Amino acid sequence: MNDTPMTVKCPTCGKSLEWSEKSPYRPFCSKRCQLIDLGEWADEGKRIPSNGELSDSESWGEEEK
């Protein structure tokens, strides 16, 4: 079995980090990079692509009676 820890790049700054308990913010290298990423999602700078249509199970309002 390979005991060498896996390394990944932080998706925000690109810094290499060890994927282990030593990196509590993984996949980010720091709390700062984690918050930058969260801010991009909150500002809708990042989003999951869709066709723009809601399915029947995705209701955004109250059910009409």
PDB file of N, CA, C, O and CB in Angstrom:
ATOM      1  N   MET A   1       0.846  -1.179   0.000  1.00  0.00           N
ATOM      2  CA  MET A   1       0.000   0.000   0.000  1.00  0.00           C
ATOM      3  C   MET A   1       0.888   1.239   0.000  1.00  0.00           C
ATOM      4  O   MET A   1       1.919   1.263   0.673  1.00  0.00           O
ATOM      5  CB  MET A   1      -0.961   0.000   1.221  1.00  0.00           C
ATOM      6  N   ASN A   2       0.500   2.256  -0.743  1.00  0.00           N
ATOM      7  CA  ASN A   2       1.278   3.488  -0.874  1.00  0.00           C
ATOM      8  C   ASN A   2       0.929   4.436   0.272  1.00  0.00           C
ATOM      9  O   ASN A   2      -0.226   4.835   0.416  1.00  0.00           O
ATOM     10  CB  ASN A   2       1.013   4.168  -2.249  1.00  0.00           C
ATOM     11  N   ASP A   3       1.936   4.803   1.099  1.00  0.00           N
ATOM     12  CA  ASP A   3       1.702   5.698   2.229  1.00  0.00           C
ATOM     13  C   ASP A   3       1.993   7.154   1.897  1.00  0.00           C
ATOM     14  O   ASP A   3       1.904   8.014   2.773  1.00  0.00           O
ATOM     15  CB  ASP A   3       2.543   5.272   3.401  1.00  0.00           C
ATOM     16  N   THR A   4       2.340   7.443   0.648  1.00  0.00           N
ATOM     17  CA  THR A   4       2.613   8.820   0.245  1.00  0.00           C
ATOM     18  C   THR A   4       1.294   9.569   0.138  1.00  0.00           C
ATOM     19  O   THR A   4       0.398   9.143  -0.591  1.00  0.00           O
ATOM     20  CB  THR A   4       3.391   8.869  -1.104  1.00  0.00           C
ATOM     21  N   PRO A   5       1.162  10.699   0.868  1.00  0.00           N
ATOM     22  CA  PRO A   5      -0.099  11.454   0.801  1.00  0.00           C
ATOM     23  C   PRO A   5      -0.321  12.067  -0.583  1.00  0.00           C
ATOM     24  O   PRO A   5       0.622  12.496  -1.249  1.00  0.00           O
ATOM     25  CB  PRO A   5      -0.110  12.560   1.864  1.00  0.00           C
ATOM     26  N   MET A   6      -1.562  12.095  -0.990  1.00  0.00           N
ATOM     27  CA  MET A   6      -1.912  12.686  -2.274  1.00  0.00           C
ATOM     28  C   MET A   6      -1.821  14.211  -2.157  1.00  0.00           C
ATOM     29  O   MET A   6      -2.186  14.782  -1.129  1.00  0.00           O
ATOM     30  CB  MET A   6      -3.340  12.241  -2.724  1.00  0.00           C
ATOM     31  N   THR A   7      -1.339  14.856  -3.204  1.00  0.00           N
ATOM     32  CA  THR A   7      -1.319  16.314  -3.235  1.00  0.00           C
ATOM     33  C   THR A   7      -2.268  16.795  -4.314  1.00  0.00           C
ATOM     34  O   THR A   7      -2.395  16.176  -5.370  1.00  0.00           O
ATOM     35  CB  THR A   7       0.115  16.853  -3.482  1.00  0.00           C
ATOM     36  N   VAL A   8      -2.933  17.904  -4.036  1.00  0.00           N
ATOM     37  CA  VAL A   8      -3.867  18.523  -4.977  1.00  0.00           C
ATOM     38  C   VAL A   8      -3.553  20.005  -5.057  1.00  0.00           C
ATOM     39  O   VAL A   8      -2.842  20.540  -4.206  1.00  0.00           O
ATOM     40  CB  VAL A   8      -5.352  18.287  -4.550  1.00  0.00           C
ATOM     41  N   LYS A   9      -4.074  20.662  -6.062  1.00  0.00           N
ATOM     42  CA  LYS A   9      -3.903  22.109  -6.194  1.00  0.00           C
ATOM     43  C   LYS A   9      -5.159  22.805  -5.703  1.00  0.00           C
ATOM     44  O   LYS A   9      -6.274  22.376  -5.999  1.00  0.00           O
ATOM     45  CB  LYS A   9      -3.594  22.505  -7.664  1.00  0.00           C
ATOM     46  N   CYS A  10      -4.975  23.872  -4.957  1.00  0.00           N
ATOM     47  CA  CYS A  10      -6.089  24.679  -4.476  1.00  0.00           C
ATOM     48  C   CYS A  10      -6.831  25.237  -5.691  1.00  0.00           C
ATOM     49  O   CYS A  10      -6.198  25.821  -6.570  1.00  0.00           O
ATOM     50  CB  CYS A  10      -5.592  25.835  -3.532  1.00  0.00           C
ATOM     51  N   PRO A  11      -8.154  25.073  -5.767  1.00  0.00           N
ATOM     52  CA  PRO A  11      -8.895  25.567  -6.923  1.00  0.00           C
ATOM     53  C   PRO A  11      -8.924  27.094  -7.029  1.00  0.00           C
ATOM     54  O   PRO A  11      -9.249  27.628  -8.089  1.00  0.00           O
ATOM     55  CB  PRO A  11     -10.299  25.049  -6.871  1.00  0.00           C
ATOM     56  N   THR A  12      -8.591  27.798  -5.957  1.00  0.00           N
ATOM     57  CA  THR A  12      -8.612  29.255  -5.987  1.00  0.00           C
ATOM     58  C   THR A  12      -7.261  29.835  -6.401  1.00  0.00           C
ATOM     59  O   THR A  12      -7.194  30.662  -7.311  1.00  0.00           O
ATOM     60  CB  THR A  12      -9.014  29.799  -4.626  1.00  0.00           C
ATOM     61  N   CYS A  13      -6.174  29.404  -5.734  1.00  0.00           N
ATOM     62  CA  CYS A  13      -4.868  30.026  -5.995  1.00  0.00           C
ATOM     63  C   CYS A  13      -3.876  29.110  -6.698  1.00  0.00           C
ATOM     64  O   CYS A  13      -2.859  29.580  -7.207  1.00  0.00           O
ATOM     65  CB  CYS A  13      -4.268  30.489  -4.706  1.00  0.00           C
ATOM     66  N   GLY A  14      -4.156  27.804  -6.735  1.00  0.00           N
ATOM     67  CA  GLY A  14      -3.276  26.872  -7.428  1.00  0.00           C
ATOM     68  C   GLY A  14      -2.145  26.318  -6.583  1.00  0.00           C
ATOM     69  O   GLY A  14      -1.346  25.524  -7.081  1.00  0.00           O
ATOM     70  N   LYS A  15      -2.050  26.709  -5.325  1.00  0.00           N
ATOM     71  CA  LYS A  15      -1.004  26.216  -4.432  1.00  0.00           C
ATOM     72  C   LYS A  15      -1.216  24.732  -4.166  1.00  0.00           C
ATOM     73  O   LYS A  15      -2.351  24.290  -3.989  1.00  0.00           O
ATOM     74  CB  LYS A  15      -0.992  27.010  -3.102  1.00  0.00           C
ATOM     75  N   SER A  16      -0.126  23.953  -4.137  1.00  0.00           N
ATOM     76  CA  SER A  16      -0.214  22.527  -3.839  1.00  0.00           C
ATOM     77  C   SER A  16      -0.422  22.320  -2.349  1.00  0.00           C
ATOM     78  O   SER A  16       0.156  23.024  -1.522  1.00  0.00           O
ATOM     79  CB  SER A  16       1.050  21.789  -4.313  1.00  0.00           C
ATOM     80  N   LEU A  17      -1.265  21.332  -2.016  1.00  0.00           N
ATOM     81  CA  LEU A  17      -1.480  20.997  -0.617  1.00  0.00           C
ATOM     82  C   LEU A  17      -1.683  19.510  -0.478  1.00  0.00           C
ATOM     83  O   LEU A  17      -2.069  18.825  -1.426  1.00  0.00           O
ATOM     84  CB  LEU A  17      -2.678  21.759  -0.044  1.00  0.00           C
ATOM     85  N   GLU A  18      -1.420  19.025   0.702  1.00  0.00           N
ATOM     86  CA  GLU A  18      -1.571  17.608   1.004  1.00  0.00           C
ATOM     87  C   GLU A  18      -3.032  17.317   1.325  1.00  0.00           C
ATOM     88  O   GLU A  18      -3.649  18.009   2.134  1.00  0.00           O
ATOM     89  CB  GLU A  18      -0.654  17.190   2.183  1.00  0.00           C
ATOM     90  N   TRP A  19      -3.581  16.283   0.682  1.00  0.00           N
ATOM     91  CA  TRP A  19      -4.969  15.888   0.937  1.00  0.00           C
ATOM     92  C   TRP A  19      -4.961  14.952   2.139  1.00  0.00           C
ATOM     93  O   TRP A  19      -4.869  13.732   2.005  1.00  0.00           O
ATOM     94  CB  TRP A  19      -5.624  15.195  -0.327  1.00  0.00           C
ATOM     95  N   SER A  20      -5.061  15.562   3.321  1.00  0.00           N
ATOM     96  CA  SER A  20      -5.049  14.780   4.556  1.00  0.00           C
ATOM     97  C   SER A  20      -5.660  15.611   5.677  1.00  0.00           C
ATOM     98  O   SER A  20      -6.103  16.739   5.461  1.00  0.00           O
ATOM     99  CB  SER A  20      -3.604  14.335   4.923  1.00  0.00           C
ATOM    100  N   GLU A  21      -5.676  15.041   6.867  1.00  0.00           N
ATOM    101  CA  GLU A  21      -6.192  15.740   8.037  1.00  0.00           C
ATOM    102  C   GLU A  21      -5.368  16.995   8.343  1.00  0.00           C
ATOM    103  O   GLU A  21      -5.837  17.879   9.060  1.00  0.00           O
ATOM    104  CB  GLU A  21      -6.199  14.805   9.250  1.00  0.00           C
ATOM    105  N   LYS A  22      -4.157  17.080   7.811  1.00  0.00           N
ATOM    106  CA  LYS A  22      -3.308  18.257   8.024  1.00  0.00           C
ATOM    107  C   LYS A  22      -3.828  19.485   7.286  1.00  0.00           C
ATOM    108  O   LYS A  22      -3.405  20.605   7.572  1.00  0.00           O
ATOM    109  CB  LYS A  22      -1.886  17.960   7.579  1.00  0.00           C
ATOM    110  N   SER A  23      -4.734  19.285   6.347  1.00  0.00           N
ATOM    111  CA  SER A  23      -5.290  20.377   5.534  1.00  0.00           C
ATOM    112  C   SER A  23      -6.788  20.495   5.810  1.00  0.00           C
ATOM    113  O   SER A  23      -7.595  19.934   5.067  1.00  0.00           O
ATOM    114  CB  SER A  23      -5.027  20.135   4.007  1.00  0.00           C
ATOM    115  N   PRO A  24      -7.174  21.218   6.869  1.00  0.00           N
ATOM    116  CA  PRO A  24      -8.587  21.254   7.258  1.00  0.00           C
ATOM    117  C   PRO A  24      -9.509  21.955   6.260  1.00  0.00           C
ATOM    118  O   PRO A  24     -10.723  21.762   6.320  1.00  0.00           O
ATOM    119  CB  PRO A  24      -8.712  21.928   8.575  1.00  0.00           C
ATOM    120  N   TYR A  25      -8.966  22.762   5.346  1.00  0.00           N
ATOM    121  CA  TYR A  25      -9.814  23.490   4.386  1.00  0.00           C
ATOM    122  C   TYR A  25      -9.834  22.834   3.005  1.00  0.00           C
ATOM    123  O   TYR A  25     -10.328  23.419   2.042  1.00  0.00           O
ATOM    124  CB  TYR A  25      -9.333  24.929   4.255  1.00  0.00           C
ATOM    125  N   ARG A  26      -9.297  21.622   2.915  1.00  0.00           N
ATOM    126  CA  ARG A  26      -9.212  20.967   1.606  1.00  0.00           C
ATOM    127  C   ARG A  26     -10.562  20.921   0.916  1.00  0.00           C
ATOM    128  O   ARG A  26     -11.554  20.652   1.594  1.00  0.00           O
ATOM    129  CB  ARG A  26      -8.661  19.557   1.754  1.00  0.00           C
ATOM    130  N   PRO A  27     -10.670  21.157  -0.352  1.00  0.00           N
ATOM    131  CA  PRO A  27      -9.586  21.230  -1.326  1.00  0.00           C
ATOM    132  C   PRO A  27      -8.887  22.586  -1.387  1.00  0.00           C
ATOM    133  O   PRO A  27      -8.029  22.798  -2.245  1.00  0.00           O
ATOM    134  CB  PRO A  27     -10.115  20.897  -2.673  1.00  0.00           C
ATOM    135  N   PHE A  28      -9.236  23.494  -0.501  1.00  0.00           N
ATOM    136  CA  PHE A  28      -8.603  24.810  -0.487  1.00  0.00           C
ATOM    137  C   PHE A  28      -7.396  24.789   0.431  1.00  0.00           C
ATOM    138  O   PHE A  28      -7.333  23.985   1.361  1.00  0.00           O
ATOM    139  CB  PHE A  28      -9.600  25.897  -0.043  1.00  0.00           C
ATOM    140  N   CYS A  29      -6.438  25.669   0.177  1.00  0.00           N
ATOM    141  CA  CYS A  29      -5.223  25.703   0.997  1.00  0.00           C
ATOM    142  C   CYS A  29      -5.424  26.497   2.279  1.00  0.00           C
ATOM    143  O   CYS A  29      -4.658  26.332   3.229  1.00  0.00           O
ATOM    144  CB  CYS A  29      -4.070  26.296   0.204  1.00  0.00           C
ATOM    145  N   SER A  30      -6.435  27.353   2.326  1.00  0.00           N
ATOM    146  CA  SER A  30      -6.637  28.203   3.496  1.00  0.00           C
ATOM    147  C   SER A  30      -8.101  28.636   3.594  1.00  0.00           C
ATOM    148  O   SER A  30      -8.882  28.472   2.657  1.00  0.00           O
ATOM    149  CB  SER A  30      -5.713  29.440   3.433  1.00  0.00           C
ATOM    150  N   LYS A  31      -8.441  29.187   4.745  1.00  0.00           N
ATOM    151  CA  LYS A  31      -9.787  29.731   4.949  1.00  0.00           C
ATOM    152  C   LYS A  31     -10.037  30.869   3.962  1.00  0.00           C
ATOM    153  O   LYS A  31     -11.150  31.024   3.459  1.00  0.00           O
ATOM    154  CB  LYS A  31      -9.967  30.229   6.410  1.00  0.00           C
ATOM    155  N   ARG A  32      -8.993  31.670   3.684  1.00  0.00           N
ATOM    156  CA  ARG A  32      -9.117  32.792   2.744  1.00  0.00           C
ATOM    157  C   ARG A  32      -9.567  32.295   1.365  1.00  0.00           C
ATOM    158  O   ARG A  32     -10.510  32.836   0.788  1.00  0.00           O
ATOM    159  CB  ARG A  32      -7.769  33.551   2.626  1.00  0.00           C
ATOM    160  N   CYS A  33      -8.898  31.275   0.843  1.00  0.00           N
ATOM    161  CA  CYS A  33      -9.261  30.754  -0.482  1.00  0.00           C
ATOM    162  C   CYS A  33     -10.666  30.141  -0.459  1.00  0.00           C
ATOM    163  O   CYS A  33     -11.411  30.250  -1.433  1.00  0.00           O
ATOM    164  CB  CYS A  33      -8.228  29.702  -0.951  1.00  0.00           C
ATOM    165  N   GLN A  34     -11.019  29.501   0.648  1.00  0.00           N
ATOM    166  CA  GLN A  34     -12.362  28.935   0.782  1.00  0.00           C
ATOM    167  C   GLN A  34     -13.417  30.044   0.711  1.00  0.00           C
ATOM    168  O   GLN A  34     -14.440  29.889   0.043  1.00  0.00           O
ATOM    169  CB  GLN A  34     -12.491  28.152   2.112  1.00  0.00           C
ATOM    170  N   LEU A  35     -13.169  31.157   1.398  1.00  0.00           N
ATOM    171  CA  LEU A  35     -14.126  32.264   1.406  1.00  0.00           C
ATOM    172  C   LEU A  35     -14.189  32.986   0.057  1.00  0.00           C
ATOM    173  O   LEU A  35     -15.254  33.461  -0.339  1.00  0.00           O
ATOM    174  CB  LEU A  35     -13.763  33.255   2.503  1.00  0.00           C
ATOM    175  N   ILE A  36     -13.074  33.071  -0.640  1.00  0.00           N
ATOM    176  CA  ILE A  36     -13.076  33.662  -1.984  1.00  0.00           C
ATOM    177  C   ILE A  36     -13.989  32.843  -2.891  1.00  0.00           C
ATOM    178  O   ILE A  36     -14.801  33.400  -3.631  1.00  0.00           O
ATOM    179  CB  ILE A  36     -11.631  33.726  -2.573  1.00  0.00           C
ATOM    180  N   ASP A  37     -13.853  31.517  -2.830  1.00  0.00           N
ATOM    181  CA  ASP A  37     -14.686  30.639  -3.647  1.00  0.00           C
ATOM    182  C   ASP A  37     -16.160  30.780  -3.278  1.00  0.00           C
ATOM    183  O   ASP A  37     -17.014  30.858  -4.161  1.00  0.00           O
ATOM    184  CB  ASP A  37     -14.241  29.182  -3.489  1.00  0.00           C
ATOM    185  N   LEU A  38     -16.464  30.814  -1.988  1.00  0.00           N
ATOM    186  CA  LEU A  38     -17.848  30.980  -1.538  1.00  0.00           C
ATOM    187  C   LEU A  38     -18.424  32.297  -2.050  1.00  0.00           C
ATOM    188  O   LEU A  38     -19.578  32.345  -2.477  1.00  0.00           O
ATOM    189  CB  LEU A  38     -17.928  30.926   0.002  1.00  0.00           C
ATOM    190  N   GLY A  39     -17.628  33.365  -2.010  1.00  0.00           N
ATOM    191  CA  GLY A  39     -18.077  34.664  -2.508  1.00  0.00           C
ATOM    192  C   GLY A  39     -18.389  34.636  -3.991  1.00  0.00           C
ATOM    193  O   GLY A  39     -19.337  35.282  -4.438  1.00  0.00           O
ATOM    194  N   GLU A  40     -17.595  33.890  -4.763  1.00  0.00           N
ATOM    195  CA  GLU A  40     -17.857  33.782  -6.203  1.00  0.00           C
ATOM    196  C   GLU A  40     -19.183  33.081  -6.462  1.00  0.00           C
ATOM    197  O   GLU A  40     -19.919  33.460  -7.373  1.00  0.00           O
ATOM    198  CB  GLU A  40     -16.717  33.026  -6.905  1.00  0.00           C
ATOM    199  N   TRP A  41     -19.494  32.055  -5.662  1.00  0.00           N
ATOM    200  CA  TRP A  41     -20.787  31.382  -5.808  1.00  0.00           C
ATOM    201  C   TRP A  41     -21.923  32.313  -5.401  1.00  0.00           C
ATOM    202  O   TRP A  41     -22.956  32.364  -6.068  1.00  0.00           O
ATOM    203  CB  TRP A  41     -20.827  30.092  -4.964  1.00  0.00           C
ATOM    204  N   ALA A  42     -21.733  33.055  -4.303  1.00  0.00           N
ATOM    205  CA  ALA A  42     -22.777  33.952  -3.811  1.00  0.00           C
ATOM    206  C   ALA A  42     -23.067  35.082  -4.792  1.00  0.00           C
ATOM    207  O   ALA A  42     -24.210  35.520  -4.914  1.00  0.00           O
ATOM    208  CB  ALA A  42     -22.376  34.532  -2.466  1.00  0.00           C
ATOM    209  N   ASP A  43     -22.038  35.554  -5.491  1.00  0.00           N
ATOM    210  CA  ASP A  43     -22.210  36.617  -6.486  1.00  0.00           C
ATOM    211  C   ASP A  43     -22.644  36.073  -7.838  1.00  0.00           C
ATOM    212  O   ASP A  43     -22.763  36.822  -8.809  1.00  0.00           O
ATOM    213  CB  ASP A  43     -20.920  37.400  -6.644  1.00  0.00           C
ATOM    214  N   GLU A  44     -22.880  34.762  -7.898  1.00  0.00           N
ATOM    215  CA  GLU A  44     -23.257  34.057  -9.120  1.00  0.00           C
ATOM    216  C   GLU A  44     -22.179  34.146 -10.193  1.00  0.00           C
ATOM    217  O   GLU A  44     -22.464  34.063 -11.388  1.00  0.00           O
ATOM    218  CB  GLU A  44     -24.559  34.612  -9.658  1.00  0.00           C
ATOM    219  N   GLY A  45     -20.917  34.318  -9.741  1.00  0.00           N
ATOM    220  CA  GLY A  45     -19.787  34.248 -10.663  1.00  0.00           C
ATOM    221  C   GLY A  45     -19.541  32.816 -11.107  1.00  0.00           C
ATOM    222  O   GLY A  45     -19.002  32.564 -12.185  1.00  0.00           O
ATOM    223  N   LYS A  46     -19.946  31.889 -10.258  1.00  0.00           N
ATOM    224  CA  LYS A  46     -19.893  30.459 -10.561  1.00  0.00           C
ATOM    225  C   LYS A  46     -21.305  29.934 -10.430  1.00  0.00           C
ATOM    226  O   LYS A  46     -22.060  30.378  -9.565  1.00  0.00           O
ATOM    227  CB  LYS A  46     -18.898  29.686  -9.612  1.00  0.00           C
ATOM    228  N   ARG A  47     -21.663  29.002 -11.276  1.00  0.00           N
ATOM    229  CA  ARG A  47     -22.964  28.363 -11.158  1.00  0.00           C
ATOM    230  C   ARG A  47     -22.951  27.061 -11.923  1.00  0.00           C
ATOM    231  O   ARG A  47     -22.109  26.838 -12.794  1.00  0.00           O
ATOM    232  CB  ARG A  47     -24.084  29.283 -11.670  1.00  0.00           C
ATOM    233  N   ILE A  48     -23.883  26.216 -11.590  1.00  0.00           N
ATOM    234  CA  ILE A  48     -24.020  24.930 -12.260  1.00  0.00           C
ATOM    235  C   ILE A  48     -24.878  25.149 -13.492  1.00  0.00           C
ATOM    236  O   ILE A  48     -25.997  25.650 -13.382  1.00  0.00           O
ATOM    237  CB  ILE A  48     -24.644  23.844 -11.314  1.00  0.00           C
ATOM    238  N   PRO A  49     -24.372  24.781 -14.672  1.00  0.00           N
ATOM    239  CA  PRO A  49     -25.139  25.014 -15.901  1.00  0.00           C
ATOM    240  C   PRO A  49     -26.452  24.231 -15.911  1.00  0.00           C
ATOM    241  O   PRO A  49     -26.536  23.108 -15.414  1.00  0.00           O
ATOM    242  CB  PRO A  49     -24.301  24.633 -17.123  1.00  0.00           C
ATOM    243  N   SER A  50     -27.458  24.853 -16.483  1.00  0.00           N
ATOM    244  CA  SER A  50     -28.743  24.179 -16.643  1.00  0.00           C
ATOM    245  C   SER A  50     -29.407  24.700 -17.901  1.00  0.00           C
ATOM    246  O   SER A  50     -28.934  25.649 -18.527  1.00  0.00           O
ATOM    247  CB  SER A  50     -29.658  24.395 -15.403  1.00  0.00           C
ATOM    248  N   ASN A  51     -30.501  24.069 -18.259  1.00  0.00           N
ATOM    249  CA  ASN A  51     -31.224  24.527 -19.440  1.00  0.00           C
ATOM    250  C   ASN A  51     -32.229  25.619 -19.083  1.00  0.00           C
ATOM    251  O   ASN A  51     -32.957  26.105 -19.949  1.00  0.00           O
ATOM    252  CB  ASN A  51     -31.938  23.356 -20.112  1.00  0.00           C
ATOM    253  N   GLY A  52     -32.267  26.005 -17.798  1.00  0.00           N
ATOM    254  CA  GLY A  52     -33.123  27.107 -17.377  1.00  0.00           C
ATOM    255  C   GLY A  52     -34.544  26.727 -17.037  1.00  0.00           C
ATOM    256  O   GLY A  52     -35.322  27.581 -16.612  1.00  0.00           O
ATOM    257  N   GLU A  53     -34.903  25.470 -17.210  1.00  0.00           N
ATOM    258  CA  GLU A  53     -36.255  25.028 -16.903  1.00  0.00           C
ATOM    259  C   GLU A  53     -36.263  24.300 -15.568  1.00  0.00           C
ATOM    260  O   GLU A  53     -35.341  23.541 -15.268  1.00  0.00           O
ATOM    261  CB  GLU A  53     -36.805  24.119 -18.023  1.00  0.00           C
ATOM    262  N   LEU A  54     -37.289  24.522 -14.771  1.00  0.00           N
ATOM    263  CA  LEU A  54     -37.455  23.802 -13.512  1.00  0.00           C
ATOM    264  C   LEU A  54     -38.203  22.509 -13.775  1.00  0.00           C
ATOM    265  O   LEU A  54     -39.134  22.463 -14.579  1.00  0.00           O
ATOM    266  CB  LEU A  54     -38.205  24.667 -12.465  1.00  0.00           C
ATOM    267  N   SER A  55     -37.782  21.460 -13.086  1.00  0.00           N
ATOM    268  CA  SER A  55     -38.526  20.213 -13.205  1.00  0.00           C
ATOM    269  C   SER A  55     -39.739  20.280 -12.273  1.00  0.00           C
ATOM    270  O   SER A  55     -39.866  21.204 -11.470  1.00  0.00           O
ATOM    271  CB  SER A  55     -37.622  18.981 -12.866  1.00  0.00           C
ATOM    272  N   ASP A  56     -40.612  19.307 -12.389  1.00  0.00           N
ATOM    273  CA  ASP A  56     -41.805  19.279 -11.547  1.00  0.00           C
ATOM    274  C   ASP A  56     -41.452  19.202 -10.068  1.00  0.00           C
ATOM    275  O   ASP A  56     -42.226  19.664  -9.230  1.00  0.00           O
ATOM    276  CB  ASP A  56     -42.688  18.102 -11.928  1.00  0.00           C
ATOM    277  N   SER A  57     -40.300  18.629  -9.729  1.00  0.00           N
ATOM    278  CA  SER A  57     -39.920  18.487  -8.321  1.00  0.00           C
ATOM    279  C   SER A  57     -39.239  19.730  -7.769  1.00  0.00           C
ATOM    280  O   SER A  57     -38.956  19.785  -6.572  1.00  0.00           O
ATOM    281  CB  SER A  57     -39.007  17.298  -8.151  1.00  0.00           C
ATOM    282  N   GLU A  58     -38.969  20.720  -8.596  1.00  0.00           N
ATOM    283  CA  GLU A  58     -38.278  21.933  -8.167  1.00  0.00           C
ATOM    284  C   GLU A  58     -39.240  23.113  -8.143  1.00  0.00           C
ATOM    285  O   GLU A  58     -39.304  23.891  -9.094  1.00  0.00           O
ATOM    286  CB  GLU A  58     -37.087  22.234  -9.091  1.00  0.00           C
ATOM    287  N   SER A  59     -39.968  23.237  -7.078  1.00  0.00           N
ATOM    288  CA  SER A  59     -40.925  24.324  -6.934  1.00  0.00           C
ATOM    289  C   SER A  59     -40.303  25.421  -6.101  1.00  0.00           C
ATOM    290  O   SER A  59     -39.817  25.154  -5.003  1.00  0.00           O
ATOM    291  CB  SER A  59     -42.241  23.830  -6.296  1.00  0.00           C
ATOM    292  N   TRP A  60     -40.304  26.661  -6.596  1.00  0.00           N
ATOM    293  CA  TRP A  60     -39.672  27.771  -5.889  1.00  0.00           C
ATOM    294  C   TRP A  60     -40.701  28.591  -5.113  1.00  0.00           C
ATOM    295  O   TRP A  60     -40.322  29.459  -4.327  1.00  0.00           O
ATOM    296  CB  TRP A  60     -38.920  28.670  -6.875  1.00  0.00           C
ATOM    297  N   GLY A  61     -41.943  28.345  -5.309  1.00  0.00           N
ATOM    298  CA  GLY A  61     -42.977  29.103  -4.598  1.00  0.00           C
ATOM    299  C   GLY A  61     -43.855  28.183  -3.798  1.00  0.00           C
ATOM    300  O   GLY A  61     -43.626  26.975  -3.729  1.00  0.00           O
ATOM    301  N   GLU A  62     -44.853  28.760  -3.202  1.00  0.00           N
ATOM    302  CA  GLU A  62     -45.796  27.963  -2.445  1.00  0.00           C
ATOM    303  C   GLU A  62     -46.747  27.250  -3.402  1.00  0.00           C
ATOM    304  O   GLU A  62     -47.071  27.751  -4.479  1.00  0.00           O
ATOM    305  CB  GLU A  62     -46.577  28.841  -1.447  1.00  0.00           C
ATOM    306  N   GLU A  63     -47.174  26.091  -2.984  1.00  0.00           N
ATOM    307  CA  GLU A  63     -48.129  25.319  -3.782  1.00  0.00           C
ATOM    308  C   GLU A  63     -49.469  26.027  -3.833  1.00  0.00           C
ATOM    309  O   GLU A  63     -49.952  26.505  -2.807  1.00  0.00           O
ATOM    310  CB  GLU A  63     -48.300  23.903  -3.211  1.00  0.00           C
ATOM    311  N   GLU A  64     -50.071  26.103  -4.990  1.00  0.00           N
ATOM    312  CA  GLU A  64     -51.407  26.672  -5.106  1.00  0.00           C
ATOM    313  C   GLU A  64     -52.426  25.614  -4.744  1.00  0.00           C
ATOM    314  O   GLU A  64     -52.266  24.440  -5.078  1.00  0.00           O
ATOM    315  CB  GLU A  64     -51.663  27.217  -6.529  1.00  0.00           C
ATOM    316  N   LYS A  65     -53.483  26.039  -4.055  1.00  0.00           N
ATOM    317  CA  LYS A  65     -54.517  25.074  -3.645  1.00  0.00           C
ATOM    318  C   LYS A  65     -55.749  25.208  -4.476  1.00  0.00           C
ATOM    319  O   LYS A  65     -56.716  24.475  -4.268  1.00  0.00           O
ATOM    320  CB  LYS A  65     -54.872  25.247  -2.190  1.00  0.00           C
TER     321      LYS A  65
END
